[in-house]
Amino acid sequence: MAKKITRGDGWELIPAGGAEPDKKRPGWTAPPAEQRIRVREEKRAQGKIVTVASGFRMSEADLKTLAKDLKAHCGAGGTAEGDTIEVQGRHQAKVVARLERAGFGVV
């Protein structure tokens, strides 16, 4: 089981047993500084607007935790699945600011 160790502005993944993390394993999370996230707004059925952030390389649990934080920050609902987080409404500026503050590279 890997542990997250906080150091300064970001964090580092320290695998159990000292082995290198397997980047292809589904439970592996890349450090935020190594990720490039694309944020855009999409129009859905009945004219609803959704802010979509995609390109995350992280475990499902970490993605859901980040989605919960983004939804709370925007005061909206949403979902997280695959490598995408969706937040209901027009919140592109808020999502970009929050991700950049967390150390993610936003495109």
Backbone atoms as SQL, in Angstrom:
CREATE TABLE atoms (id INTEGER PRIMARY KEY, chain TEXT, resi INTEGER, resn TEXT, atom TEXT, x REAL, y REAL, z REAL);
INSERT INTO atoms VALUES
  (1, 'A', 1, 'MET', 'N', 0.844, -1.176, 0.000),
  (2, 'A', 1, 'MET', 'CA', 0.000, 0.000, 0.000),
  (3, 'A', 1, 'MET', 'C', 0.885, 1.234, 0.000),
  (4, 'A', 2, 'ALA', 'N', 0.640, 2.145, -0.889),
  (5, 'A', 2, 'ALA', 'CA', 1.448, 3.354, -0.992),
  (6, 'A', 2, 'ALA', 'C', 0.954, 4.416, -0.021),
  (7, 'A', 3, 'LYS', 'N', 1.870, 5.301, 0.373),
  (8, 'A', 3, 'LYS', 'CA', 1.525, 6.403, 1.260),
  (9, 'A', 3, 'LYS', 'C', 1.805, 7.712, 0.545),
  (10, 'A', 4, 'LYS', 'N', 1.004, 8.748, 0.834),
  (11, 'A', 4, 'LYS', 'CA', 1.261, 10.085, 0.316),
  (12, 'A', 4, 'LYS', 'C', 2.006, 10.863, 1.387),
  (13, 'A', 5, 'ILE', 'N', 3.117, 11.444, 1.012),
  (14, 'A', 5, 'ILE', 'CA', 3.905, 12.236, 1.934),
  (15, 'A', 5, 'ILE', 'C', 3.866, 13.680, 1.434),
  (16, 'A', 6, 'THR', 'N', 3.454, 14.605, 2.298),
  (17, 'A', 6, 'THR', 'CA', 3.381, 16.008, 1.917),
  (18, 'A', 6, 'THR', 'C', 4.747, 16.647, 2.076),
  (19, 'A', 7, 'ARG', 'N', 5.161, 17.387, 1.047),
  (20, 'A', 7, 'ARG', 'CA', 6.427, 18.105, 1.093),
  (21, 'A', 7, 'ARG', 'C', 6.241, 19.425, 0.369),
  (22, 'A', 8, 'GLY', 'N', 6.216, 20.519, 1.084),
  (23, 'A', 8, 'GLY', 'CA', 6.111, 21.834, 0.469),
  (24, 'A', 8, 'GLY', 'C', 4.781, 22.020, -0.236),
  (25, 'A', 9, 'ASP', 'N', 4.830, 22.516, -1.483),
  (26, 'A', 9, 'ASP', 'CA', 3.622, 22.820, -2.245),
  (27, 'A', 9, 'ASP', 'C', 2.948, 21.582, -2.814),
  (28, 'A', 10, 'GLY', 'N', 3.684, 20.534, -3.093),
  (29, 'A', 10, 'GLY', 'CA', 3.102, 19.341, -3.709),
  (30, 'A', 10, 'GLY', 'C', 3.194, 18.156, -2.788),
  (31, 'A', 11, 'TRP', 'N', 3.135, 16.967, -3.349),
  (32, 'A', 11, 'TRP', 'CA', 3.276, 15.765, -2.556),
  (33, 'A', 11, 'TRP', 'C', 3.961, 14.717, -3.398),
  (34, 'A', 12, 'GLU', 'N', 4.432, 13.703, -2.738),
  (35, 'A', 12, 'GLU', 'CA', 5.171, 12.643, -3.404),
  (36, 'A', 12, 'GLU', 'C', 4.568, 11.305, -3.016),
  (37, 'A', 13, 'LEU', 'N', 4.485, 10.391, -3.967),
  (38, 'A', 13, 'LEU', 'CA', 3.947, 9.065, -3.700),
  (39, 'A', 13, 'LEU', 'C', 5.087, 8.154, -3.291),
  (40, 'A', 14, 'ILE', 'N', 5.041, 7.638, -2.089),
  (41, 'A', 14, 'ILE', 'CA', 6.064, 6.736, -1.574),
  (42, 'A', 14, 'ILE', 'C', 5.456, 5.336, -1.508),
  (43, 'A', 15, 'PRO', 'N', 5.851, 4.424, -2.403),
  (44, 'A', 15, 'PRO', 'CA', 5.282, 3.077, -2.398),
  (45, 'A', 15, 'PRO', 'C', 5.778, 2.265, -1.205),
  (46, 'A', 16, 'ALA', 'N', 4.956, 1.340, -0.767),
  (47, 'A', 16, 'ALA', 'CA', 5.333, 0.446, 0.322),
  (48, 'A', 16, 'ALA', 'C', 6.454, -0.465, -0.150),
  (49, 'A', 17, 'GLY', 'N', 7.380, -0.740, 0.703),
  (50, 'A', 17, 'GLY', 'CA', 8.476, -1.633, 0.349),
  (51, 'A', 17, 'GLY', 'C', 9.589, -0.967, -0.432),
  (52, 'A', 18, 'GLY', 'N', 9.484, 0.317, -0.720),
  (53, 'A', 18, 'GLY', 'CA', 10.542, 1.041, -1.406),
  (54, 'A', 18, 'GLY', 'C', 10.619, 0.801, -2.896),
  (55, 'A', 19, 'ALA', 'N', 9.715, 0.030, -3.471),
  (56, 'A', 19, 'ALA', 'CA', 9.751, -0.235, -4.910),
  (57, 'A', 19, 'ALA', 'C', 9.232, 0.976, -5.677),
  (58, 'A', 20, 'GLU', 'N', 9.614, 1.074, -6.922),
  (59, 'A', 20, 'GLU', 'CA', 9.115, 2.153, -7.779),
  (60, 'A', 20, 'GLU', 'C', 7.636, 1.930, -8.064),
  (61, 'A', 21, 'PRO', 'N', 6.821, 3.009, -8.130),
  (62, 'A', 21, 'PRO', 'CA', 5.400, 2.834, -8.415),
  (63, 'A', 21, 'PRO', 'C', 5.187, 2.363, -9.850),
  (64, 'A', 22, 'ASP', 'N', 4.202, 1.497, -10.044),
  (65, 'A', 22, 'ASP', 'CA', 3.853, 0.993, -11.367),
  (66, 'A', 22, 'ASP', 'C', 2.850, 1.943, -11.993),
  (67, 'A', 23, 'LYS', 'N', 3.272, 2.711, -13.000),
  (68, 'A', 23, 'LYS', 'CA', 2.430, 3.744, -13.604),
  (69, 'A', 23, 'LYS', 'C', 1.226, 3.182, -14.345),
  (70, 'A', 24, 'LYS', 'N', 1.243, 1.902, -14.656),
  (71, 'A', 24, 'LYS', 'CA', 0.115, 1.301, -15.384),
  (72, 'A', 24, 'LYS', 'C', -0.922, 0.713, -14.433),
  (73, 'A', 25, 'ARG', 'N', -0.593, 0.619, -13.153),
  (74, 'A', 25, 'ARG', 'CA', -1.511, 0.082, -12.166),
  (75, 'A', 25, 'ARG', 'C', -2.641, 1.080, -11.916),
  (76, 'A', 26, 'PRO', 'N', -3.898, 0.635, -11.856),
  (77, 'A', 26, 'PRO', 'CA', -5.017, 1.556, -11.715),
  (78, 'A', 26, 'PRO', 'C', -5.011, 2.376, -10.434),
  (79, 'A', 27, 'GLY', 'N', -4.379, 1.921, -9.365),
  (80, 'A', 27, 'GLY', 'CA', -4.377, 2.648, -8.109),
  (81, 'A', 27, 'GLY', 'C', -3.289, 3.699, -8.011),
  (82, 'A', 28, 'TRP', 'N', -2.515, 3.880, -9.062),
  (83, 'A', 28, 'TRP', 'CA', -1.395, 4.803, -9.037),
  (84, 'A', 28, 'TRP', 'C', -1.845, 6.214, -9.377),
  (85, 'A', 29, 'THR', 'N', -1.313, 7.212, -8.663),
  (86, 'A', 29, 'THR', 'CA', -1.630, 8.605, -8.903),
  (87, 'A', 29, 'THR', 'C', -0.357, 9.366, -9.244),
  (88, 'A', 30, 'ALA', 'N', -0.365, 10.044, -10.385),
  (89, 'A', 30, 'ALA', 'CA', 0.783, 10.860, -10.780),
  (90, 'A', 30, 'ALA', 'C', 0.779, 12.160, -9.978),
  (91, 'A', 31, 'PRO', 'N', 1.942, 12.702, -9.654),
  (92, 'A', 31, 'PRO', 'CA', 1.994, 13.984, -8.947),
  (93, 'A', 31, 'PRO', 'C', 1.307, 15.080, -9.772),
  (94, 'A', 32, 'PRO', 'N', 0.665, 16.035, -9.131),
  (95, 'A', 32, 'PRO', 'CA', -0.061, 17.086, -9.861),
  (96, 'A', 32, 'PRO', 'C', 0.800, 17.847, -10.858),
  (97, 'A', 33, 'ALA', 'N', 2.062, 18.093, -10.537),
  (98, 'A', 33, 'ALA', 'CA', 2.925, 18.865, -11.432),
  (99, 'A', 33, 'ALA', 'C', 3.175, 18.146, -12.754),
  (100, 'A', 34, 'GLU', 'N', 3.024, 16.824, -12.784),
  (101, 'A', 34, 'GLU', 'CA', 3.251, 16.050, -14.005),
  (102, 'A', 34, 'GLU', 'C', 1.990, 15.868, -14.840),
  (103, 'A', 35, 'GLN', 'N', 0.862, 16.403, -14.385),
  (104, 'A', 35, 'GLN', 'CA', -0.398, 16.212, -15.100),
  (105, 'A', 35, 'GLN', 'C', -0.786, 17.485, -15.851),
  (106, 'A', 36, 'ARG', 'N', -1.342, 17.325, -17.033),
  (107, 'A', 36, 'ARG', 'CA', -1.849, 18.440, -17.840),
  (108, 'A', 36, 'ARG', 'C', -3.345, 18.239, -17.987),
  (109, 'A', 37, 'ILE', 'N', -4.122, 19.138, -17.398),
  (110, 'A', 37, 'ILE', 'CA', -5.571, 19.011, -17.350),
  (111, 'A', 37, 'ILE', 'C', -6.213, 20.001, -18.310),
  (112, 'A', 38, 'ARG', 'N', -7.190, 19.537, -19.051),
  (113, 'A', 38, 'ARG', 'CA', -7.939, 20.383, -19.986),
  (114, 'A', 38, 'ARG', 'C', -9.291, 20.694, -19.350),
  (115, 'A', 39, 'VAL', 'N', -9.635, 21.988, -19.274),
  (116, 'A', 39, 'VAL', 'CA', -10.898, 22.414, -18.682),
  (117, 'A', 39, 'VAL', 'C', -11.701, 23.139, -19.754),
  (118, 'A', 40, 'ARG', 'N', -12.968, 22.729, -19.928),
  (119, 'A', 40, 'ARG', 'CA', -13.834, 23.345, -20.933),
  (120, 'A', 40, 'ARG', 'C', -15.279, 23.293, -20.453),
  (121, 'A', 41, 'GLU', 'N', -16.136, 24.056, -21.109),
  (122, 'A', 41, 'GLU', 'CA', -17.565, 24.022, -20.815),
  (123, 'A', 41, 'GLU', 'C', -18.275, 23.362, -21.987),
  (124, 'A', 42, 'GLU', 'N', -19.231, 22.494, -21.674),
  (125, 'A', 42, 'GLU', 'CA', -20.003, 21.796, -22.700),
  (126, 'A', 42, 'GLU', 'C', -21.483, 22.043, -22.478),
  (127, 'A', 43, 'LYS', 'N', -22.227, 22.063, -23.564),
  (128, 'A', 43, 'LYS', 'CA', -23.673, 22.202, -23.484),
  (129, 'A', 43, 'LYS', 'C', -24.276, 20.808, -23.564),
  (130, 'A', 44, 'ARG', 'N', -25.154, 20.500, -22.624),
  (131, 'A', 44, 'ARG', 'CA', -25.790, 19.188, -22.568),
  (132, 'A', 44, 'ARG', 'C', -27.261, 19.290, -22.939),
  (133, 'A', 45, 'ALA', 'N', -27.992, 18.228, -22.713),
  (134, 'A', 45, 'ALA', 'CA', -29.422, 18.170, -23.027),
  (135, 'A', 45, 'ALA', 'C', -30.177, 19.287, -22.306),
  (136, 'A', 46, 'GLN', 'N', -31.224, 19.767, -22.910),
  (137, 'A', 46, 'GLN', 'CA', -32.059, 20.850, -22.399),
  (138, 'A', 46, 'GLN', 'C', -31.266, 22.136, -22.155),
  (139, 'A', 47, 'GLY', 'N', -30.143, 22.303, -22.859),
  (140, 'A', 47, 'GLY', 'CA', -29.361, 23.531, -22.776),
  (141, 'A', 47, 'GLY', 'C', -28.550, 23.703, -21.508),
  (142, 'A', 48, 'LYS', 'N', -28.370, 22.647, -20.729),
  (143, 'A', 48, 'LYS', 'CA', -27.609, 22.729, -19.478),
  (144, 'A', 48, 'LYS', 'C', -26.112, 22.846, -19.790),
  (145, 'A', 49, 'ILE', 'N', -25.406, 23.667, -19.017),
  (146, 'A', 49, 'ILE', 'CA', -23.968, 23.848, -19.182),
  (147, 'A', 49, 'ILE', 'C', -23.249, 23.045, -18.101),
  (148, 'A', 50, 'VAL', 'N', -22.170, 22.342, -18.495),
  (149, 'A', 50, 'VAL', 'CA', -21.365, 21.541, -17.576),
  (150, 'A', 50, 'VAL', 'C', -19.902, 21.915, -17.791),
  (151, 'A', 51, 'THR', 'N', -19.167, 22.131, -16.705),
  (152, 'A', 51, 'THR', 'CA', -17.732, 22.373, -16.777),
  (153, 'A', 51, 'THR', 'C', -17.035, 21.022, -16.657),
  (154, 'A', 52, 'VAL', 'N', -16.194, 20.698, -17.645),
  (155, 'A', 52, 'VAL', 'CA', -15.541, 19.389, -17.708),
  (156, 'A', 52, 'VAL', 'C', -14.028, 19.564, -17.592),
  (157, 'A', 53, 'ALA', 'N', -13.423, 18.881, -16.635),
  (158, 'A', 53, 'ALA', 'CA', -11.966, 18.836, -16.481),
  (159, 'A', 53, 'ALA', 'C', -11.539, 17.405, -16.792),
  (160, 'A', 54, 'SER', 'N', -10.658, 17.238, -17.767),
  (161, 'A', 54, 'SER', 'CA', -10.265, 15.883, -18.175),
  (162, 'A', 54, 'SER', 'C', -8.752, 15.761, -18.279),
  (163, 'A', 55, 'GLY', 'N', -8.285, 14.509, -18.283),
  (164, 'A', 55, 'GLY', 'CA', -6.873, 14.216, -18.418),
  (165, 'A', 55, 'GLY', 'C', -6.190, 13.857, -17.110),
  (166, 'A', 56, 'PHE', 'N', -6.973, 13.564, -16.082),
  (167, 'A', 56, 'PHE', 'CA', -6.385, 13.210, -14.791),
  (168, 'A', 56, 'PHE', 'C', -5.766, 11.823, -14.856),
  (169, 'A', 57, 'ARG', 'N', -4.588, 11.667, -14.254),
  (170, 'A', 57, 'ARG', 'CA', -3.929, 10.369, -14.123),
  (171, 'A', 57, 'ARG', 'C', -3.816, 10.076, -12.636),
  (172, 'A', 58, 'MET', 'N', -4.920, 9.545, -12.082),
  (173, 'A', 58, 'MET', 'CA', -4.948, 9.261, -10.650),
  (174, 'A', 58, 'MET', 'C', -5.916, 8.133, -10.358),
  (175, 'A', 59, 'SER', 'N', -5.804, 7.608, -9.171),
  (176, 'A', 59, 'SER', 'CA', -6.684, 6.520, -8.762),
  (177, 'A', 59, 'SER', 'C', -8.120, 7.034, -8.652),
  (178, 'A', 60, 'GLU', 'N', -9.047, 6.118, -8.704),
  (179, 'A', 60, 'GLU', 'CA', -10.476, 6.466, -8.633),
  (180, 'A', 60, 'GLU', 'C', -10.795, 7.167, -7.313),
  (181, 'A', 61, 'ALA', 'N', -10.206, 6.699, -6.223),
  (182, 'A', 61, 'ALA', 'CA', -10.462, 7.308, -4.911),
  (183, 'A', 61, 'ALA', 'C', -9.955, 8.748, -4.858),
  (184, 'A', 62, 'ASP', 'N', -8.740, 8.984, -5.390),
  (185, 'A', 62, 'ASP', 'CA', -8.186, 10.336, -5.402),
  (186, 'A', 62, 'ASP', 'C', -8.996, 11.252, -6.313),
  (187, 'A', 63, 'LEU', 'N', -9.478, 10.715, -7.437),
  (188, 'A', 63, 'LEU', 'CA', -10.289, 11.504, -8.370),
  (189, 'A', 63, 'LEU', 'C', -11.601, 11.927, -7.705),
  (190, 'A', 64, 'LYS', 'N', -12.226, 11.016, -6.989),
  (191, 'A', 64, 'LYS', 'CA', -13.482, 11.336, -6.302),
  (192, 'A', 64, 'LYS', 'C', -13.262, 12.371, -5.193),
  (193, 'A', 65, 'THR', 'N', -12.140, 12.289, -4.500),
  (194, 'A', 65, 'THR', 'CA', -11.821, 13.262, -3.461),
  (195, 'A', 65, 'THR', 'C', -11.614, 14.648, -4.067),
  (196, 'A', 66, 'LEU', 'N', -10.886, 14.716, -5.180),
  (197, 'A', 66, 'LEU', 'CA', -10.673, 15.991, -5.864),
  (198, 'A', 66, 'LEU', 'C', -11.986, 16.545, -6.397),
  (199, 'A', 67, 'ALA', 'N', -12.844, 15.677, -6.942),
  (200, 'A', 67, 'ALA', 'CA', -14.146, 16.117, -7.451),
  (201, 'A', 67, 'ALA', 'C', -14.990, 16.698, -6.328),
  (202, 'A', 68, 'LYS', 'N', -14.960, 16.068, -5.168),
  (203, 'A', 68, 'LYS', 'CA', -15.725, 16.564, -4.022),
  (204, 'A', 68, 'LYS', 'C', -15.249, 17.959, -3.637),
  (205, 'A', 69, 'ASP', 'N', -13.936, 18.178, -3.656),
  (206, 'A', 69, 'ASP', 'CA', -13.383, 19.485, -3.330),
  (207, 'A', 69, 'ASP', 'C', -13.796, 20.535, -4.367),
  (208, 'A', 70, 'LEU', 'N', -13.715, 20.188, -5.654),
  (209, 'A', 70, 'LEU', 'CA', -14.098, 21.133, -6.708),
  (210, 'A', 70, 'LEU', 'C', -15.580, 21.478, -6.642),
  (211, 'A', 71, 'LYS', 'N', -16.425, 20.484, -6.411),
  (212, 'A', 71, 'LYS', 'CA', -17.867, 20.725, -6.317),
  (213, 'A', 71, 'LYS', 'C', -18.197, 21.626, -5.128),
  (214, 'A', 72, 'ALA', 'N', -17.535, 21.402, -4.001),
  (215, 'A', 72, 'ALA', 'CA', -17.766, 22.231, -2.822),
  (216, 'A', 72, 'ALA', 'C', -17.299, 23.664, -3.069),
  (217, 'A', 73, 'HIS', 'N', -16.161, 23.804, -3.738),
  (218, 'A', 73, 'HIS', 'CA', -15.625, 25.135, -4.042),
  (219, 'A', 73, 'HIS', 'C', -16.562, 25.914, -4.962),
  (220, 'A', 74, 'CYS', 'N', -17.175, 25.225, -5.912),
  (221, 'A', 74, 'CYS', 'CA', -18.079, 25.875, -6.873),
  (222, 'A', 74, 'CYS', 'C', -19.516, 25.955, -6.355),
  (223, 'A', 75, 'GLY', 'N', -19.828, 25.203, -5.320),
  (224, 'A', 75, 'GLY', 'CA', -21.194, 25.187, -4.798),
  (225, 'A', 75, 'GLY', 'C', -22.160, 24.558, -5.781),
  (226, 'A', 76, 'ALA', 'N', -21.728, 23.458, -6.395),
  (227, 'A', 76, 'ALA', 'CA', -22.536, 22.797, -7.423),
  (228, 'A', 76, 'ALA', 'C', -22.393, 21.288, -7.309),
  (229, 'A', 77, 'GLY', 'N', -23.244, 20.586, -8.029),
  (230, 'A', 77, 'GLY', 'CA', -23.162, 19.138, -8.095),
  (231, 'A', 77, 'GLY', 'C', -22.226, 18.727, -9.208),
  (232, 'A', 78, 'GLY', 'N', -22.055, 17.437, -9.366),
  (233, 'A', 78, 'GLY', 'CA', -21.197, 16.940, -10.428),
  (234, 'A', 78, 'GLY', 'C', -20.904, 15.474, -10.252),
  (235, 'A', 79, 'THR', 'N', -19.927, 14.996, -11.032),
  (236, 'A', 79, 'THR', 'CA', -19.561, 13.592, -10.995),
  (237, 'A', 79, 'THR', 'C', -18.096, 13.425, -11.376),
  (238, 'A', 80, 'ALA', 'N', -17.540, 12.253, -11.062),
  (239, 'A', 80, 'ALA', 'CA', -16.170, 11.902, -11.439),
  (240, 'A', 80, 'ALA', 'C', -16.167, 10.465, -11.908),
  (241, 'A', 81, 'GLU', 'N', -15.657, 10.242, -13.117),
  (242, 'A', 81, 'GLU', 'CA', -15.519, 8.875, -13.626),
  (243, 'A', 81, 'GLU', 'C', -14.455, 8.847, -14.699),
  (244, 'A', 82, 'GLY', 'N', -13.747, 7.717, -14.754),
  (245, 'A', 82, 'GLY', 'CA', -12.662, 7.584, -15.725),
  (246, 'A', 82, 'GLY', 'C', -11.532, 8.547, -15.398),
  (247, 'A', 83, 'ASP', 'N', -11.229, 9.456, -16.324),
  (248, 'A', 83, 'ASP', 'CA', -10.211, 10.480, -16.085),
  (249, 'A', 83, 'ASP', 'C', -10.821, 11.875, -16.137),
  (250, 'A', 84, 'THR', 'N', -12.136, 11.981, -15.867),
  (251, 'A', 84, 'THR', 'CA', -12.871, 13.225, -16.036),
  (252, 'A', 84, 'THR', 'C', -13.659, 13.595, -14.781),
  (253, 'A', 85, 'ILE', 'N', -13.692, 14.905, -14.507),
  (254, 'A', 85, 'ILE', 'CA', -14.545, 15.451, -13.459),
  (255, 'A', 85, 'ILE', 'C', -15.493, 16.435, -14.127),
  (256, 'A', 86, 'GLU', 'N', -16.792, 16.298, -13.855),
  (257, 'A', 86, 'GLU', 'CA', -17.799, 17.212, -14.383),
  (258, 'A', 86, 'GLU', 'C', -18.430, 17.978, -13.226),
  (259, 'A', 87, 'VAL', 'N', -18.531, 19.307, -13.373),
  (260, 'A', 87, 'VAL', 'CA', -19.170, 20.161, -12.377),
  (261, 'A', 87, 'VAL', 'C', -20.324, 20.864, -13.083),
  (262, 'A', 88, 'GLN', 'N', -21.503, 20.798, -12.507),
  (263, 'A', 88, 'GLN', 'CA', -22.681, 21.395, -13.126),
  (264, 'A', 88, 'GLN', 'C', -22.587, 22.912, -13.098),
  (265, 'A', 89, 'GLY', 'N', -22.815, 23.532, -14.259),
  (266, 'A', 89, 'GLY', 'CA', -22.830, 24.988, -14.358),
  (267, 'A', 89, 'GLY', 'C', -21.582, 25.557, -14.997),
  (268, 'A', 90, 'ARG', 'N', -21.573, 26.899, -15.108),
  (269, 'A', 90, 'ARG', 'CA', -20.439, 27.623, -15.696),
  (270, 'A', 90, 'ARG', 'C', -19.442, 27.978, -14.593),
  (271, 'A', 91, 'HIS', 'N', -18.446, 27.138, -14.420),
  (272, 'A', 91, 'HIS', 'CA', -17.468, 27.336, -13.347),
  (273, 'A', 91, 'HIS', 'C', -16.040, 27.173, -13.855),
  (274, 'A', 92, 'GLN', 'N', -15.799, 27.451, -15.128),
  (275, 'A', 92, 'GLN', 'CA', -14.488, 27.209, -15.707),
  (276, 'A', 92, 'GLN', 'C', -13.387, 27.991, -14.973),
  (277, 'A', 93, 'ALA', 'N', -13.606, 29.259, -14.688),
  (278, 'A', 93, 'ALA', 'CA', -12.579, 30.075, -14.030),
  (279, 'A', 93, 'ALA', 'C', -12.286, 29.558, -12.619),
  (280, 'A', 94, 'LYS', 'N', -13.324, 29.187, -11.874),
  (281, 'A', 94, 'LYS', 'CA', -13.133, 28.675, -10.520),
  (282, 'A', 94, 'LYS', 'C', -12.374, 27.351, -10.525),
  (283, 'A', 95, 'VAL', 'N', -12.737, 26.464, -11.460),
  (284, 'A', 95, 'VAL', 'CA', -12.085, 25.149, -11.541),
  (285, 'A', 95, 'VAL', 'C', -10.622, 25.308, -11.920),
  (286, 'A', 96, 'VAL', 'N', -10.337, 26.167, -12.910),
  (287, 'A', 96, 'VAL', 'CA', -8.952, 26.395, -13.340),
  (288, 'A', 96, 'VAL', 'C', -8.127, 26.957, -12.177),
  (289, 'A', 97, 'ALA', 'N', -8.673, 27.948, -11.479),
  (290, 'A', 97, 'ALA', 'CA', -7.944, 28.551, -10.352),
  (291, 'A', 97, 'ALA', 'C', -7.662, 27.525, -9.254),
  (292, 'A', 98, 'ARG', 'N', -8.652, 26.702, -8.937),
  (293, 'A', 98, 'ARG', 'CA', -8.486, 25.709, -7.866),
  (294, 'A', 98, 'ARG', 'C', -7.458, 24.650, -8.272),
  (295, 'A', 99, 'LEU', 'N', -7.488, 24.187, -9.522),
  (296, 'A', 99, 'LEU', 'CA', -6.523, 23.176, -9.973),
  (297, 'A', 99, 'LEU', 'C', -5.111, 23.739, -10.016),
  (298, 'A', 100, 'GLU', 'N', -4.957, 24.979, -10.488),
  (299, 'A', 100, 'GLU', 'CA', -3.635, 25.590, -10.526),
  (300, 'A', 100, 'GLU', 'C', -3.083, 25.771, -9.116),
  (301, 'A', 101, 'ARG', 'N', -3.951, 26.143, -8.179),
  (302, 'A', 101, 'ARG', 'CA', -3.536, 26.305, -6.786),
  (303, 'A', 101, 'ARG', 'C', -3.086, 24.977, -6.182),
  (304, 'A', 102, 'ALA', 'N', -3.684, 23.870, -6.650),
  (305, 'A', 102, 'ALA', 'CA', -3.314, 22.544, -6.168),
  (306, 'A', 102, 'ALA', 'C', -2.051, 22.013, -6.862),
  (307, 'A', 103, 'GLY', 'N', -1.542, 22.742, -7.855),
  (308, 'A', 103, 'GLY', 'CA', -0.299, 22.342, -8.514),
  (309, 'A', 103, 'GLY', 'C', -0.455, 21.650, -9.844),
  (310, 'A', 104, 'PHE', 'N', -1.701, 21.510, -10.343),
  (311, 'A', 104, 'PHE', 'CA', -1.915, 20.875, -11.637),
  (312, 'A', 104, 'PHE', 'C', -1.591, 21.849, -12.766),
  (313, 'A', 105, 'GLY', 'N', -1.091, 21.309, -13.874),
  (314, 'A', 105, 'GLY', 'CA', -0.889, 22.119, -15.069),
  (315, 'A', 105, 'GLY', 'C', -2.189, 22.132, -15.852),
  (316, 'A', 106, 'VAL', 'N', -2.736, 23.326, -16.083),
  (317, 'A', 106, 'VAL', 'CA', -4.020, 23.432, -16.775),
  (318, 'A', 106, 'VAL', 'C', -3.778, 23.993, -18.171),
  (319, 'A', 107, 'VAL', 'N', -4.330, 23.303, -19.168),
  (320, 'A', 107, 'VAL', 'CA', -4.182, 23.708, -20.565),
  (321, 'A', 107, 'VAL', 'C', -5.416, 24.455, -21.002);
